Amino acid sequence: MQELQVIDDKKINKIYEIITTDELTRESFEKDLIEATEKYKDYIPTASTLKDDKAKRAEFNKLIESKNRIRIDTKNLLSETANTWDSYAKSIIEPFATVVSEFDKGIKEIEEHQRQLKIDTVKSYIANKSAEYMLDPRLFDEKALEYVKAGDFMADGVTLKKVTMKSLDDMITFEYQKQEEYKKTISAISGQCAEYGMTDQPYIRMLKDMTLVEVLEQIKADYAFENQKEELRLAQERAEREREEVLAQQQNEHPEFRTLLGCHIDEETQEFDQETGEILDGGQIPQNEPNALRGAENNLKRYTQKMTLEVYFVDTAEKDRFKAGLSQLGFDFKKNYQVSGYQRIEPLTQAELNEQCGW
């Protein structure tokens, strides 16, 4: 059987001080329950005492019912008492709390007014000092709020202490020196860019993440790179002019080379040496000077395009004439072009080739 648990005897006594009446005391509530518990906790009903046991059970249930009724009524009373007390206490406290709230509001209004006077005093001092350095005083609006503590002013609350003025002077002087240094930095960048004929704005923006030394090094590197690009472009233009002059000379000396394919040669000069490109019955294509020139030209080129070309030849001689023609135009095998997929095929007529290629 579960034993009676006392939660807190002192608290129970406090409650009884509130709820005790002539009909309800701690003793009257506990005594009969405790006595009955002790008397019957080990009792076991028997068949011979069944009639009496049933009567006892009815009495026990009535006792429990009456105690539970007291428990519930007392709980409700205590709940109502707590709510009543809370409402009562609030009704007494709240009017005074309203007075205190208005009291606090008045104090805060005065304090805010005094704080604004301090801010105006600090900003006025900053404005006068900034004018000496031709600085915009608005630069210091946020910093000014750090100098409105009571310790920054004399006892009258409106006069700045000397130590406060010294701190403000140092702040403004530091900003002036910083801006002057920035101007020198900008001037150095602009001067370097002007010397090289470059715009300075991109490099000024770099100061956000780089030092002056790093920016100047970047300017020099970019200038050198642009010069290199320009020299390369001029070299390519010179090489192109020289190539055109050589081609013109070749065409004048060898009019049989008239097209890109270099394959349309006079009927009388169709025999070539397959290894050297020599025209067997019409002299040899001049190679020494043009080849040297093309080698120098190719070394200066920067290739930006490519294409794949599929060509059909009647025989090896025609293939070699094609290569020789390309060489005359400045295209040398394994220098600026390569061959892949070369193979022998079953003989085709032009019509069959057109059909196969969809021409």
C-alpha positions as CSV (number, residue, x, y, z in Angstrom):
1,M,0.0,0.0,0.0
2,Q,1.3,3.4,-0.9
3,E,2.3,5.5,2.1
4,L,1.0,9.0,2.7
5,Q,3.5,11.5,1.3
6,V,3.9,14.9,2.9
7,I,5.0,17.4,0.3
8,D,6.1,20.2,2.6
9,D,4.7,20.4,6.1
10,K,5.3,24.1,6.4
11,K,3.4,24.8,3.2
12,I,0.6,22.6,4.3
13,N,0.3,24.5,7.6
14,K,0.2,27.8,5.7
15,I,-2.7,26.5,3.6
16,Y,-4.6,25.4,6.7
17,E,-4.2,28.9,8.1
18,I,-6.2,30.1,5.2
19,I,-8.8,27.4,4.9
20,T,-9.4,26.4,8.6
21,T,-13.0,26.7,9.8
22,D,-15.0,25.2,12.7
23,E,-15.8,22.3,10.4
24,L,-12.4,21.9,8.8
25,T,-9.1,21.6,10.6
26,R,-6.0,19.7,9.8
27,E,-6.8,17.2,12.5
28,S,-10.4,16.6,11.4
29,F,-9.2,16.0,7.8
30,E,-6.4,13.6,8.6
31,K,-7.3,11.7,11.8
32,D,-10.1,9.3,10.6
33,L,-8.2,8.6,7.4
34,I,-4.9,7.8,9.1
35,E,-6.6,5.7,11.7
36,A,-8.6,3.7,9.2
37,T,-5.5,3.2,7.1
38,E,-3.5,1.8,9.9
39,K,-6.4,-0.4,11.1
40,Y,-7.3,-2.0,7.8
41,K,-4.0,-1.9,5.8
42,D,-3.4,-5.6,6.5
43,Y,-7.0,-6.7,6.7
44,I,-8.2,-9.5,4.3
45,P,-11.9,-10.1,3.7
46,T,-13.2,-13.6,4.3
47,A,-16.3,-15.5,3.3
48,S,-17.5,-15.7,6.9
49,T,-17.2,-11.9,7.4
50,L,-18.4,-11.0,3.9
51,K,-21.6,-9.3,5.1
52,D,-19.7,-7.0,7.5
53,D,-16.9,-6.5,5.0
54,K,-19.4,-5.1,2.4
55,A,-20.8,-2.7,5.0
56,K,-17.3,-1.5,5.9
57,R,-16.5,-1.0,2.2
58,A,-19.6,1.2,1.9
59,E,-18.4,3.3,4.8
60,F,-14.9,3.5,3.4
61,N,-16.2,4.8,0.0
62,K,-18.4,7.4,1.8
63,L,-15.3,8.5,3.8
64,I,-13.2,8.8,0.6
65,E,-16.0,10.6,-1.2
66,S,-16.4,13.2,1.6
67,K,-12.6,13.8,1.8
68,N,-12.4,14.2,-2.0
69,R,-15.2,16.7,-1.9
70,I,-13.3,18.7,0.7
71,R,-10.2,18.5,-1.4
72,I,-11.9,19.8,-4.5
73,D,-13.8,22.5,-2.7
74,T,-10.6,23.7,-1.0
75,K,-8.7,23.6,-4.3
76,N,-11.3,25.8,-5.9
77,L,-11.3,28.1,-3.0
78,L,-7.6,28.5,-3.1
79,S,-7.6,29.1,-6.9
80,E,-10.3,31.8,-6.6
81,T,-8.4,33.3,-3.7
82,A,-5.2,33.5,-5.7
83,N,-7.0,35.2,-8.7
84,T,-8.8,37.5,-6.4
85,W,-5.6,38.5,-4.6
86,D,-3.8,39.0,-7.9
87,S,-6.5,41.3,-9.2
88,Y,-6.6,43.2,-6.0
89,A,-2.8,43.6,-5.8
90,K,-2.7,44.8,-9.4
91,S,-5.4,47.4,-8.8
92,I,-3.3,48.9,-6.0
93,I,0.1,48.7,-7.8
94,E,-0.8,49.8,-11.4
95,P,-1.9,53.4,-10.7
96,F,1.5,54.0,-9.0
97,A,3.3,52.2,-11.9
98,T,1.6,54.6,-14.3
99,V,2.9,57.6,-12.3
100,V,6.4,56.1,-12.3
101,S,6.2,55.5,-16.1
102,E,5.4,59.2,-16.7
103,F,8.2,60.1,-14.3
104,D,10.6,57.9,-16.3
105,K,9.4,59.4,-19.6
106,G,10.1,62.9,-18.3
107,I,13.7,62.0,-17.2
108,K,14.4,60.3,-20.6
109,E,13.2,63.4,-22.5
110,I,15.6,65.5,-20.5
111,E,18.4,63.1,-21.0
112,E,17.8,62.9,-24.8
113,H,17.7,66.7,-25.0
114,Q,21.0,66.9,-23.1
115,R,22.5,64.2,-25.3
116,Q,21.5,66.1,-28.4
117,L,23.1,69.2,-27.0
118,K,26.3,67.2,-26.5
119,I,26.1,65.9,-30.1
120,D,25.6,69.4,-31.4
121,T,28.6,70.6,-29.4
122,V,30.9,67.8,-30.7
123,K,29.8,68.3,-34.3
124,S,30.3,72.1,-34.1
125,Y,33.8,71.5,-32.8
126,I,34.5,69.0,-35.6
127,A,33.1,71.4,-38.2
128,N,35.4,74.2,-37.1
129,K,38.5,72.0,-37.0
130,S,37.6,70.3,-40.3
131,A,37.4,73.7,-42.0
132,E,41.1,74.2,-41.2
133,Y,42.0,71.1,-43.3
134,M,39.3,71.7,-46.0
135,L,37.6,68.4,-44.9
136,D,33.9,67.6,-45.1
137,P,32.7,67.4,-41.4
138,R,30.1,64.8,-42.4
139,L,32.9,62.3,-42.6
140,F,32.9,62.3,-38.8
141,D,29.1,62.1,-38.1
142,E,29.3,58.5,-36.9
143,K,32.5,59.0,-34.8
144,A,30.9,62.1,-33.2
145,L,28.4,59.8,-31.4
146,E,31.4,58.3,-29.5
147,Y,32.1,61.6,-27.7
148,V,28.7,62.3,-26.0
149,K,29.4,60.4,-22.7
150,A,29.3,62.4,-19.5
151,G,33.0,61.9,-19.0
152,D,33.7,63.8,-22.2
153,F,32.3,67.0,-20.8
154,M,32.9,69.4,-18.0
155,A,30.5,69.5,-15.0
156,D,28.1,71.9,-16.9
157,G,27.5,69.1,-19.4
158,V,28.0,71.3,-22.5
159,T,31.7,72.2,-22.4
160,L,34.2,69.7,-23.9
161,K,37.1,68.7,-21.7
162,K,40.6,69.4,-23.1
163,V,41.3,65.7,-23.3
164,T,38.2,65.3,-25.5
165,M,39.2,68.2,-27.8
166,K,42.7,66.7,-28.1
167,S,41.2,63.3,-29.1
168,L,39.0,65.0,-31.7
169,D,41.9,67.0,-33.1
170,D,43.9,63.8,-33.5
171,M,41.0,62.1,-35.3
172,I,40.7,65.0,-37.8
173,T,44.4,65.3,-38.3
174,F,44.7,61.6,-39.0
175,E,41.9,61.7,-41.6
176,Y,43.6,64.7,-43.3
177,Q,46.9,62.8,-43.5
178,K,45.2,59.7,-44.8
179,Q,43.5,61.7,-47.6
180,E,46.7,63.5,-48.5
181,E,48.5,60.1,-48.7
182,Y,45.6,58.8,-50.9
183,K,46.0,61.8,-53.2
184,K,49.7,61.1,-53.6
185,T,48.9,57.5,-54.3
186,I,46.3,58.5,-57.0
187,S,48.8,61.0,-58.4
188,A,51.5,58.3,-58.7
189,I,49.1,55.9,-60.5
190,S,47.8,58.6,-62.8
191,G,51.4,59.8,-63.6
192,Q,52.5,56.3,-64.4
193,C,49.5,55.7,-66.6
194,A,49.9,59.0,-68.4
195,E,53.5,58.2,-69.2
196,Y,52.4,54.9,-70.8
197,G,49.3,56.3,-72.4
198,M,47.0,54.2,-70.4
199,T,43.7,55.0,-68.5
200,D,44.1,55.2,-64.7
201,Q,40.6,54.4,-63.4
202,P,41.0,50.6,-63.5
203,Y,44.2,50.8,-61.5
204,I,42.8,53.3,-59.0
205,R,40.0,50.8,-58.3
206,M,42.7,48.1,-57.6
207,L,43.8,50.1,-54.5
208,K,40.8,48.5,-52.8
209,D,42.7,45.2,-52.6
210,M,46.3,46.0,-53.5
211,T,49.1,48.3,-52.3
212,L,50.5,51.1,-54.3
213,V,53.6,49.2,-55.1
214,E,51.6,46.2,-56.4
215,V,49.4,48.5,-58.5
216,L,52.4,50.2,-60.1
217,E,53.9,46.8,-60.9
218,Q,50.7,45.7,-62.5
219,I,50.7,48.9,-64.7
220,K,54.2,48.1,-65.9
221,A,53.3,44.4,-66.5
222,D,50.2,45.4,-68.5
223,Y,52.2,48.0,-70.5
224,A,54.9,45.5,-71.4
225,F,52.2,43.0,-72.4
226,E,50.5,45.5,-74.7
227,N,53.8,46.5,-76.2
228,Q,54.5,42.9,-76.9
229,K,51.1,42.4,-78.5
230,E,51.7,45.5,-80.7
231,E,55.2,44.4,-81.7
232,L,53.8,41.0,-82.6
233,R,51.0,42.6,-84.6
234,L,53.4,44.8,-86.5
235,A,55.7,41.8,-87.2
236,Q,52.8,39.9,-88.5
237,E,51.8,42.8,-90.8
238,R,55.4,43.0,-92.1
239,A,55.5,39.2,-92.6
240,E,52.2,39.4,-94.5
241,R,53.5,42.1,-96.8
242,E,56.7,40.3,-97.4
243,R,54.8,37.1,-98.1
244,E,52.6,38.9,-100.6
245,E,55.6,40.4,-102.2
246,V,57.2,36.9,-102.5
247,L,54.0,35.4,-103.9
248,A,53.8,38.2,-106.4
249,Q,57.4,37.6,-107.4
250,Q,56.8,33.9,-107.6
251,Q,53.8,34.4,-109.8
252,N,55.7,36.7,-112.1
253,E,58.6,34.2,-112.3
254,H,56.4,31.1,-112.6
255,P,53.0,32.0,-114.1
256,E,52.1,28.4,-114.2
257,F,51.1,28.7,-110.4
258,R,47.8,30.5,-110.5
259,T,45.5,29.1,-107.8
260,L,45.6,28.1,-104.1
261,L,45.7,24.4,-105.0
262,G,48.8,25.0,-107.1
263,C,47.7,22.2,-109.2
264,H,46.9,24.0,-112.5
265,I,50.2,23.8,-114.3
266,D,50.7,24.1,-118.0
267,E,50.1,20.8,-119.8
268,E,53.7,20.7,-120.7
269,T,55.1,20.9,-117.2
270,Q,53.1,18.2,-115.3
271,E,56.1,16.1,-114.1
272,F,57.3,16.7,-110.5
273,D,59.9,15.1,-108.3
274,Q,57.8,13.6,-105.5
275,E,60.3,14.3,-102.8
276,T,61.7,17.8,-103.7
277,G,58.8,19.3,-105.6
278,E,61.1,19.9,-108.6
279,I,59.4,20.5,-112.0
280,L,61.3,18.0,-114.0
281,D,60.8,19.5,-117.4
282,G,60.3,23.1,-116.6
283,G,63.0,24.0,-114.1
284,Q,62.7,23.9,-110.2
285,I,60.6,26.0,-108.0
286,P,62.9,28.5,-106.3
287,Q,63.1,27.5,-102.6
288,N,66.1,28.8,-100.7
289,E,65.2,32.5,-100.2
290,P,61.4,32.1,-100.0
291,N,61.8,29.1,-97.5
292,A,64.0,31.1,-95.2
293,L,61.6,34.0,-95.4
294,R,58.6,31.7,-94.6
295,G,60.4,30.2,-91.7
296,A,61.0,33.6,-90.1
297,E,57.4,34.6,-91.0
298,N,55.9,31.4,-89.3
299,N,57.9,32.0,-86.2
300,L,56.1,35.3,-85.7
301,K,52.6,34.0,-86.4
302,R,49.9,33.6,-83.7
303,Y,47.4,31.1,-85.2
304,T,43.7,31.9,-84.4
305,Q,41.9,29.6,-86.9
306,K,42.1,26.1,-88.3
307,M,40.1,23.9,-90.8
308,T,40.0,20.4,-92.0
309,L,40.3,20.0,-95.8
310,E,39.5,16.7,-97.7
311,V,41.2,16.6,-101.2
312,Y,40.9,14.0,-103.9
313,F,44.0,13.4,-106.2
314,V,44.3,11.7,-109.5
315,D,47.7,10.4,-108.6
316,T,50.8,11.0,-106.4
317,A,52.2,13.6,-108.7
318,E,49.0,15.7,-108.3
319,K,49.2,15.3,-104.6
320,D,52.8,16.5,-104.6
321,R,51.9,19.5,-106.9
322,F,49.2,20.4,-104.3
323,K,51.8,20.3,-101.5
324,A,54.2,22.4,-103.6
325,G,51.5,24.9,-104.3
326,L,50.7,25.2,-100.6
327,S,54.4,25.8,-99.9
328,Q,54.5,28.6,-102.3
329,L,51.6,30.2,-100.4
330,G,53.5,29.9,-97.1
331,F,52.0,26.6,-95.8
332,D,54.7,24.1,-95.0
333,F,54.1,20.4,-94.0
334,K,54.4,19.8,-90.2
335,K,55.0,23.6,-89.7
336,N,51.6,25.1,-90.1
337,Y,49.6,22.2,-91.4
338,Q,49.5,18.4,-91.1
339,V,48.1,15.5,-93.0
340,S,45.9,12.7,-91.5
341,G,43.8,10.0,-93.0
342,Y,45.8,9.8,-96.3
343,Q,44.9,6.6,-98.1
344,R,44.4,5.1,-101.5
345,I,40.8,4.7,-102.7
346,E,39.0,2.9,-105.5
347,P,39.1,5.1,-108.7
348,L,36.1,7.5,-108.9
349,T,34.8,9.6,-111.8
350,Q,33.9,13.2,-111.1
351,A,30.2,12.3,-111.2
352,E,30.7,9.5,-108.7
353,L,32.6,11.8,-106.4
354,N,29.9,14.4,-106.6
355,E,27.3,11.8,-105.7
356,Q,29.4,10.4,-102.8
357,C,30.1,13.9,-101.3
358,G,26.6,15.3,-102.0
359,W,27.9,18.1,-104.2
